[in-house]
Amino acid sequence: MLAQRVVTALVLLALLLPALFASVAWPFALLTLALIAAAGWEWARLNGGASLACLVFGALLACACSAALAAGWTKHAPALTWWIATLVWVLGGAWALKAGPAGWPALPLSGRWALGFLALWTAWLALASARVVGISFILSVFCLVWAADIAAYFGGRSFGKRKLALSISPGKSWEGVWSGMLGVMLLALAWLAFDRSGRGDSSSLYTRLLDAHGVVGLVLVLVFLSAMSVVGDLVESLVKRSAGAKDSSGLLPGHGGVLDRVDALLPVFPLAMAMISLK
């Protein structure tokens, strides 16, 4: 299992890093488009789709992403797109977590597929748009999610007592959530100092938020984004539990599926784009 995880991780890095650091943005857009299409196939499978229907769902999602790319939306996406994603994640996420694994199937299949389609499409568009903004910017969003996850893991292991969502993810605790938010604040301080050095190719998320909203606004937005990364993780766990699945698929040997690797990123990227669209 460990060998599989390492080999899969190396293969993914060999694909992702050249695409991310390419001199143009389209290789990253195309690679992430393929990954999101695979995630769409996984979402349909977890939500009761037959084999052919799941393939069609993934193909339609790929077509929708391709249409946005052809229309130039990765460079100039309508701000309304990010606010639709915000509504989907805040309201839909709150409903899903309240309903729990047992209540999720009560939502009609068409509704679950529509929510997944919107969430995945806006996440891809935000990823591709963030790469157009700049490498420093997109990395600052990636690292926000990773810092929240790592700090939450160690904080939860060290101090975790109060369970966050026992029926969905028994290992998560409120103490882990607070630790994750603290980790993000420390990351923001370090990145702001890096931005001042002028060595990045673009302003990070943190500098953009600070310039637009001040210190208080920066802190509030980072708390919000950290919380939404947890929501993304919990919603995917909820859907898997409802389906009786351990992993979203076996596409990534040793790692599960694409959704297992990107669940926390799905809400954070479009919501980050929404926050920087505010002036």
Buried (B, 14 or more C-beta within 10 A) or exposed (E): EEEEEEEBBEEBEEBBEEBBEBEEBBBBBBBBBBBBBBBBBBBBBBBBBEEEBBBBBBEBBBEBBBEBBEEEBBEEBEEEBBBBBBEBBBEBBEEBBEBBBEBBBEBEEEEBBBBBBBBBBBBBBBBBBBBBBBBBBBBBBBBBBBBBBBBBBBBBEEBBEEBBBEEBBEBBBBBBBBBBBBBBBEBBEEBBEBBEEEEBEBBBBBBBBBEBBEEEBBBBBBBBBBBBBBBBBBBBBBBBBBBEBEBBBEBBEBBBBBBBBBBBBBBBBBBBBBBBBEE
